[in-house]
Amino acid sequence: MKRLLPILAIAAIVCSSCGIVRSRSSERYLPGPAIRADYTPEGIVEEHYHPCSVPGPTERHMVVYLPADYYKTERSYPVLYLLHGARGYETSWIRFGEVYHTADSLWADGKAEYCIIVMPNINQYNDDKDYDGGRFKDAFESICEVDGIVESAFMNDVVDYIDSHYRTLTDQKHRAIAGLSIGGYQSIYFGANYPNEFGYIGAMSPYMWSMGRPSVTRHQFYSHLHKKMKRQFADNPPYGYYLYAGTTDMMRPSTVNLHQYMNKKGYEHTYKIYPETHNWPNGWTQELKDMMQNIFKD
């Protein structure tokens, strides 16, 4: 039965909002503008095409959200890197996750620390033609291509790029990474692989059974999680570690397993369940809201 779980999970993703069965021509599920027509952000939205240092497209698109007064002060800010899931892209959190509205309301109410929010595209693409501005990728393609190539260059291609273009606080205490589904799985490994770099990790319905192509980069990045977590929590324990799942979430069993393992090892973390499935807005949107209220406050 355990061998069937990843297959059943893929089938469920195909029918979920992380990977709804949809036409490639369906505008709703293709990468769209960085600002929704129904909400005007109070902060500043900026878009970048950043160079890539690994095989694939020569550059990728990312969206950056800044506090409204960013250019009126000399203040440096913490950074939250926000990752999409399977069949997602850099505007997923904008189009479906209400990230601008969530940040604006929390900042206005004094419930969250002002920060820079970075939303990159970290799908795997073969080359510039394959990327084509962020090509639609179906669930099977997305899940089977988590091979560590893009992830291995994330610190150089995304983090260093942001630190060189914005006034950021670059220490572990002021850098967070979070994501949904595949993005949650990636966030767990980013934290484990780079314990000196990320002080806050958020995994929302993490898809723990990715089936990327066997490769040196996949083995280096996605291996020995327990060994890496032991080092992570012994040498550079995170300031906050957040696991989330929905009551009817297909990823809840694997999230519970990780939660129980961390409890057994004494790794401090927060585990919360929301009344939702593998979905927005009462799932991942609310989980982001919860996490933002707890990070960068130590």
C-alpha positions as CSV (number, residue, x, y, z in Angstrom):
1,M,0.0,0.0,0.0
2,K,2.8,2.4,0.8
3,R,4.2,2.0,-2.7
4,L,0.8,3.1,-4.1
5,L,0.6,6.3,-2.0
6,P,2.8,8.4,-4.3
7,I,0.8,7.3,-7.4
8,L,-2.5,8.0,-5.6
9,A,-1.2,11.4,-4.5
10,I,-0.3,12.3,-8.1
11,A,-3.8,11.3,-9.1
12,A,-5.2,13.5,-6.4
13,I,-3.0,16.4,-7.4
14,V,-4.4,16.2,-10.9
15,C,-7.8,16.9,-9.4
16,S,-6.6,19.6,-6.9
17,S,-6.1,23.3,-7.3
18,C,-2.3,22.7,-7.1
19,G,-2.8,20.7,-10.3
20,I,-6.4,20.8,-11.5
21,V,-7.2,18.9,-14.7
22,R,-7.1,21.8,-17.1
23,S,-6.6,22.7,-20.7
24,R,-3.2,24.2,-21.7
25,S,-5.1,27.0,-23.3
26,S,-7.1,27.8,-20.1
27,E,-6.1,31.4,-19.2
28,R,-6.9,31.0,-15.6
29,Y,-4.1,28.5,-15.1
30,L,-1.4,30.0,-17.2
31,P,1.2,32.5,-15.9
32,G,-0.5,35.9,-15.7
33,P,0.3,39.5,-14.7
34,A,2.0,40.3,-11.4
35,I,-1.0,42.4,-10.3
36,R,-4.5,41.1,-10.1
37,A,-7.2,43.2,-11.7
38,D,-9.4,43.0,-8.5
39,Y,-6.8,44.2,-6.0
40,T,-4.4,47.1,-6.0
41,P,-1.4,46.4,-3.8
42,E,-0.4,49.0,-1.2
43,G,3.2,48.0,-1.6
44,I,5.5,48.1,-4.6
45,V,5.5,45.3,-7.2
46,E,8.7,44.8,-9.2
47,E,9.6,42.2,-11.8
48,H,13.0,40.9,-12.7
49,Y,14.6,38.6,-15.3
50,H,17.6,37.1,-13.5
51,P,20.4,35.1,-15.1
52,C,20.6,31.3,-14.6
53,S,23.9,29.6,-13.9
54,V,22.8,26.0,-14.5
55,P,21.6,24.1,-17.7
56,G,18.2,25.3,-18.8
57,P,16.9,28.8,-19.7
58,T,19.5,31.6,-19.7
59,E,17.2,33.7,-17.5
60,R,14.0,33.4,-15.4
61,H,11.3,35.7,-14.2
62,M,10.6,36.6,-10.6
63,V,8.2,38.9,-8.8
64,V,9.3,41.0,-5.8
65,Y,7.0,42.7,-3.4
66,L,8.3,45.6,-1.4
67,P,6.9,47.6,1.5
68,A,5.3,50.9,0.3
69,D,8.0,53.1,1.9
70,Y,11.0,51.0,0.6
71,Y,12.4,53.8,-1.5
72,K,11.6,56.5,1.1
73,T,13.9,55.1,3.7
74,E,17.4,53.6,4.1
75,R,16.1,50.6,6.1
76,S,17.2,47.1,5.3
77,Y,14.6,44.4,5.3
78,P,14.3,40.6,6.0
79,V,13.4,38.5,3.1
80,L,10.7,35.8,2.6
81,Y,11.1,33.5,-0.4
82,L,7.8,32.1,-1.4
83,L,7.7,29.0,-3.6
84,H,4.9,27.6,-5.8
85,G,3.8,24.0,-6.2
86,A,3.4,21.6,-9.1
87,R,2.0,23.3,-12.2
88,G,2.7,26.6,-10.5
89,Y,4.8,29.6,-11.4
90,E,6.0,32.9,-10.0
91,T,2.6,34.5,-10.0
92,S,0.7,31.6,-8.4
93,W,0.7,33.2,-4.9
94,I,-0.5,36.4,-6.5
95,R,-3.3,35.0,-8.6
96,F,-4.6,32.4,-6.2
97,G,-3.0,33.0,-2.8
98,E,-3.8,36.7,-2.1
99,V,-0.3,37.3,-1.1
100,Y,-0.5,41.1,-1.5
101,H,-3.7,41.5,0.4
102,T,-2.4,39.2,3.2
103,A,0.8,41.1,3.6
104,D,-0.9,44.6,3.3
105,S,-3.5,43.8,6.0
106,L,-1.0,42.2,8.4
107,W,1.5,45.0,8.0
108,A,-1.2,47.7,8.4
109,D,-2.4,46.0,11.6
110,G,1.1,45.6,13.0
111,K,0.7,41.8,13.1
112,A,3.7,41.0,10.8
113,E,7.1,42.4,10.3
114,Y,7.7,44.4,7.1
115,C,9.8,42.3,4.7
116,I,10.6,41.8,1.1
117,I,8.7,38.9,-0.5
118,V,10.3,37.1,-3.4
119,M,8.4,34.8,-5.7
120,P,10.6,33.0,-8.2
121,N,9.9,30.4,-10.9
122,I,11.8,27.2,-10.0
123,N,10.3,24.8,-12.4
124,Q,12.7,22.7,-14.5
125,Y,13.0,23.8,-18.2
126,N,15.3,22.4,-20.9
127,D,16.3,25.7,-22.5
128,D,15.0,29.2,-23.5
129,K,12.6,27.7,-26.1
130,D,11.2,25.3,-23.6
131,Y,10.9,28.0,-20.9
132,D,9.1,30.5,-23.3
133,G,8.3,33.0,-20.5
134,G,7.2,30.3,-18.0
135,R,5.6,27.5,-20.0
136,F,2.6,25.6,-18.5
137,K,3.7,22.3,-17.0
138,D,1.2,19.6,-16.1
139,A,1.3,17.7,-12.8
140,F,3.2,14.6,-14.0
141,E,5.9,16.7,-15.7
142,S,6.3,18.9,-12.6
143,I,6.5,16.2,-10.1
144,C,8.8,14.0,-12.1
145,E,11.3,16.8,-12.8
146,V,12.3,17.7,-9.2
147,D,15.9,16.9,-9.9
148,G,17.8,19.4,-7.8
149,I,19.3,21.4,-10.8
150,V,17.4,24.6,-10.2
151,E,17.5,24.2,-6.5
152,S,21.3,23.8,-6.5
153,A,21.6,27.2,-8.1
154,F,19.0,29.0,-5.9
155,M,21.4,30.6,-3.5
156,N,23.5,32.0,-6.4
157,D,20.8,32.8,-9.0
158,V,18.0,34.0,-6.7
159,V,19.2,34.9,-3.2
160,D,22.4,36.6,-4.2
161,Y,20.6,38.4,-7.0
162,I,18.1,39.8,-4.5
163,D,20.8,40.7,-2.0
164,S,22.7,42.6,-4.7
165,H,19.6,44.6,-5.9
166,Y,17.8,45.4,-2.6
167,R,18.6,46.5,0.9
168,T,18.4,43.1,2.6
169,L,19.4,41.7,6.0
170,T,21.4,38.7,4.9
171,D,21.9,36.7,8.1
172,Q,20.0,33.5,8.9
173,K,17.8,35.3,11.4
174,H,16.3,37.5,8.7
175,R,15.8,35.0,5.8
176,A,12.8,32.7,5.5
177,I,11.7,30.2,2.8
178,A,8.2,28.7,2.5
179,G,6.2,26.9,-0.1
180,L,3.2,24.8,-0.9
181,S,3.1,21.1,-2.0
182,I,6.3,20.6,-4.1
183,G,7.4,24.1,-2.9
184,G,7.0,22.9,0.7
185,Y,9.1,19.8,0.0
186,Q,11.7,22.1,-1.6
187,S,11.6,24.4,1.4
188,I,12.3,21.6,3.8
189,Y,15.4,20.6,1.8
190,F,16.6,24.2,1.4
191,G,16.5,24.6,5.1
192,A,18.3,21.3,5.7
193,N,20.9,21.9,3.0
194,Y,21.6,25.5,3.9
195,P,21.1,25.7,7.7
196,N,23.3,28.9,7.9
197,E,21.1,30.7,5.4
198,F,17.4,30.2,6.3
199,G,16.2,30.9,9.8
200,Y,12.5,30.2,9.1
201,I,11.1,27.3,7.1
202,G,7.5,26.8,6.2
203,A,6.2,23.6,4.6
204,M,2.5,23.8,3.5
205,S,1.2,20.4,2.5
206,P,4.7,19.3,1.5
207,Y,4.7,16.7,-1.3
208,M,7.2,14.3,0.1
209,W,7.3,11.8,-2.7
210,S,8.7,13.7,-5.6
211,M,10.1,11.4,-8.3
212,G,12.7,13.5,-10.1
213,R,15.1,12.0,-12.6
214,P,18.1,10.2,-11.0
215,S,21.1,12.5,-11.2
216,V,24.1,13.7,-9.2
217,T,22.3,17.0,-8.4
218,R,19.2,15.2,-7.2
219,H,21.2,12.9,-4.9
220,Q,23.2,15.8,-3.5
221,F,20.2,18.0,-2.8
222,Y,17.4,15.5,-2.1
223,S,19.1,12.8,0.1
224,H,19.8,12.1,3.7
225,L,17.2,14.4,5.1
226,H,17.4,13.0,8.6
227,K,21.2,13.4,8.7
228,K,20.9,16.9,7.4
229,M,18.2,17.8,9.9
230,K,20.3,16.5,12.7
231,R,23.1,18.9,11.6
232,Q,20.6,21.7,11.0
233,F,19.1,21.6,14.5
234,A,22.3,20.9,16.3
235,D,24.5,23.6,14.7
236,N,22.1,26.2,13.4
237,P,18.6,25.6,14.7
238,P,16.0,27.6,12.9
239,Y,14.2,30.4,14.7
240,G,10.9,29.0,13.4
241,Y,9.9,25.8,11.6
242,Y,6.3,25.5,10.5
243,L,4.4,22.4,9.1
244,Y,0.9,22.8,7.8
245,A,-1.7,20.5,6.4
246,G,-5.5,20.5,5.8
247,T,-8.0,18.2,7.5
248,T,-8.7,16.4,4.2
249,D,-5.3,17.1,2.7
250,M,-3.8,14.2,0.8
251,M,-0.4,15.2,2.1
252,R,-1.5,15.2,5.7
253,P,-0.2,11.7,6.5
254,S,3.3,12.4,5.3
255,T,3.2,15.8,7.1
256,V,2.1,14.0,10.3
257,N,5.0,11.5,9.9
258,L,7.5,14.4,9.6
259,H,5.9,16.1,12.6
260,Q,6.1,13.0,14.7
261,Y,9.7,12.4,13.7
262,M,10.7,15.9,14.7
263,N,8.9,15.5,18.0
264,K,10.8,12.2,18.6
265,K,14.1,14.0,17.9
266,G,13.2,17.0,20.0
267,Y,13.3,19.4,17.0
268,E,11.3,22.5,17.9
269,H,8.6,23.3,15.4
270,T,5.0,24.2,15.0
271,Y,2.4,21.9,13.4
272,K,-1.0,23.2,12.5
273,I,-4.0,21.7,10.7
274,Y,-6.5,23.9,8.7
275,P,-10.1,23.0,7.7
276,E,-9.3,22.6,4.0
277,T,-7.9,20.2,1.5
278,H,-4.8,20.5,-0.8
279,N,-6.0,23.9,-1.9
280,W,-6.5,27.7,-1.5
281,P,-7.8,30.0,0.0
282,N,-8.6,28.5,3.4
283,G,-5.6,26.3,3.3
284,W,-2.3,27.8,1.9
285,T,-3.5,31.4,2.1
286,Q,-4.3,31.1,5.8
287,E,-1.1,29.2,6.5
288,L,0.9,32.0,4.9
289,K,-1.0,34.4,7.1
290,D,-0.1,32.4,10.2
291,M,3.5,32.1,9.3
292,M,3.9,35.8,8.5
293,Q,2.7,36.7,11.9
294,N,5.5,34.6,13.6
295,I,8.6,35.2,11.5
296,F,11.3,37.8,11.9
297,K,10.2,38.7,15.5
298,D,13.0,37.2,17.5
